[in-house]
Amino acid sequence: MTLVHITDLFDTWFVNMPQGSLLSALTANSVGVVALLLLYLFTRRLVFPSIQKGLTKVSPTRIGHLASELNKVTGRLAAMLCCVAFLAFYDKVFVAPAWLMSILLSVGQIVLIIVTGFLFSGFVNLAHAIYNQLRFAKDVPIQGIVQVTKLMTFIVSSILIISLILDKSPTYILSGFGAIAAVTLLVFKDTILGLVASIQIAANRLVKTGDWIQVDAFGADGEVIDLGLNTVRVRNWDNTVTTIPTYMLISDSFKNWRAMQESAGRRIKRAVLIDIHSIKVLEQQEVEALKREFNSLNDIESWPDKTTNLGLFRRYAEQYLAQHPGINKECVMMVRELAPANYGLPIEFYCFSSNKKWVAYEHLQADLIDHMLAIMGAFQLRPYQSISGQLLQQHPHNAEQQ
């Protein structure tokens, strides 16, 4: 004879006892609760960890980085199996009044929907973690798409829960969304804009985590530490964090320094101001003296005998840059004159640093300018500098010459 309910078995145990039906019901309920706990512990602590260990042996590095996400997925999967088992056998195991059984059924269904939603979200996070291990993951971030997928999962779960509580079809709930579509669009405006922006950023590879970006409108100048659906977080070089709406990277302009970091060198473009009154044509003996002083330069013989001290200084600067070990010789390198102005004649040094790291770049740039300013006197040139009040009092004759 097939047992319709588990209490049929326990009734035979307590048939001769007072309150036998109550004891049978309590035993059945206890067995049901214990069975669910054992199922959860068996799957959560034994089955899934064994599978995870087997996968780790196959690929220790990859699976090791996914351990946290795998633990979340296995825990939620074990909880979902318990919910399915409860809904499949609750009417064969548990004993309660009809109204309480109806509540238990509804609660079990709601919990199953919630756990399933979290389980799907866990799988999405796991897939995202696996994707992040790919080589091109930083170039094509998908965090915004992942967030939208999770958001849609919880929206669908919420609709199913509401329809279950109201005892209405989900289509009935969805039909009511048409009346509040405008409000929904208003509430989720940033999310919708962020979704579109995330797709465009991923498709065009505009920004990735770790990029150095500069967004003047928000005062952001630093490294991207998080590229989300609604916001992009930038850690500035002063260690402050600026939050920028994701869609602003599409609707407004910003500067991404990634191309510089991936290029052959970082540009140095600095100018020093020459006092125009110090520019003159050098005599033959002055040119010869400069040749003897700077005979370590390779191209010294190409210096003309009749030229200006500024012309010789430019040739010296070009050869100095060409022999400097910190300058990339494969990139453009020149020393040029800019248009004269009331503050002097600008001489610009244009070249590229081989070392693109910020500190080394700044040190090299400063060393080059320091050297050019220091060596200028050997060519009888003077840098231009505005006369301050203190200098005017100390050297009034210099002010008269200016």
Secondary structure as GFF3:
##gff-version 3
##sequence-region A 1 402
A	DSSP	alpha_helix	7	13	.	.	.	ID=ss1
A	DSSP	alpha_helix	20	42	.	.	.	ID=ss2
A	DSSP	pi_helix	43	47	.	.	.	ID=ss3
A	DSSP	alpha_helix	48	58	.	.	.	ID=ss4
A	DSSP	alpha_helix	60	65	.	.	.	ID=ss5
A	DSSP	alpha_helix	67	93	.	.	.	ID=ss6
A	DSSP	alpha_helix	98	132	.	.	.	ID=ss7
A	DSSP	alpha_helix	143	166	.	.	.	ID=ss8
A	DSSP	alpha_helix	170	175	.	.	.	ID=ss9
A	DSSP	three_ten_helix	176	180	.	.	.	ID=ss10
A	DSSP	alpha_helix	181	187	.	.	.	ID=ss11
A	DSSP	alpha_helix	189	204	.	.	.	ID=ss12
A	DSSP	beta_strand	212	215	.	.	.	ID=ss13
A	DSSP	three_ten_helix	216	218	.	.	.	ID=ss14
A	DSSP	beta_strand	220	227	.	.	.	ID=ss15
A	DSSP	beta_strand	231	236	.	.	.	ID=ss16
A	DSSP	beta_strand	241	245	.	.	.	ID=ss17
A	DSSP	alpha_helix	248	251	.	.	.	ID=ss18
A	DSSP	beta_strand	255	256	.	.	.	ID=ss19
A	DSSP	alpha_helix	258	262	.	.	.	ID=ss20
A	DSSP	beta_strand	266	274	.	.	.	ID=ss21
A	DSSP	three_ten_helix	276	278	.	.	.	ID=ss22
A	DSSP	alpha_helix	284	293	.	.	.	ID=ss23
A	DSSP	three_ten_helix	300	302	.	.	.	ID=ss24
A	DSSP	alpha_helix	309	323	.	.	.	ID=ss25
A	DSSP	beta_strand	334	337	.	.	.	ID=ss26
A	DSSP	beta_strand	345	353	.	.	.	ID=ss27
A	DSSP	alpha_helix	358	375	.	.	.	ID=ss28
A	DSSP	three_ten_helix	376	379	.	.	.	ID=ss29
A	DSSP	alpha_helix	389	394	.	.	.	ID=ss30
A	DSSP	alpha_helix	396	401	.	.	.	ID=ss31
###
